[in-house]
């Protein structure tokens, strides 16, 4: 399985370079920038038998804008799932503004 080159937050857990990422979690990390070589893993059930990736994309839902689950980590993960780069010093509001601008 490919290795992570960046830290990611998935379902309240943090995974980073050198961590063993369970397959069910790795399926949720769809941003190629998180993986070494820029290639997320392809699982056997996602291929058409030829080893090529199938249409098994996982859509990440937009987090709430207030209340539980509306923090910076959730918005950073959502922005990354849209292919947006999130600077380490970006605030939650900065990330929401970037997401809104990209839509």
Number of C-alpha atoms within 10 A of each C-alpha: 12 14 20 25 17 13 13 20 14 15 10 9 8 12 18 16 15 10 11 12 18 10 11 8 12 21 16 16 23 21 20 17 19 20 21 14 12 14 15 21 18 17 16 13 11 15 14 11 10 8 12 12 16 15 9 12 11 11 11 15 9 15 19 12 13 8 8 8 13 14 16 17 18 20 24 26 24 21 22 22 21 16 15 17 14 16 10 7 7 13 16 17 13 16 22 20 11 16 19 10 8 11 6
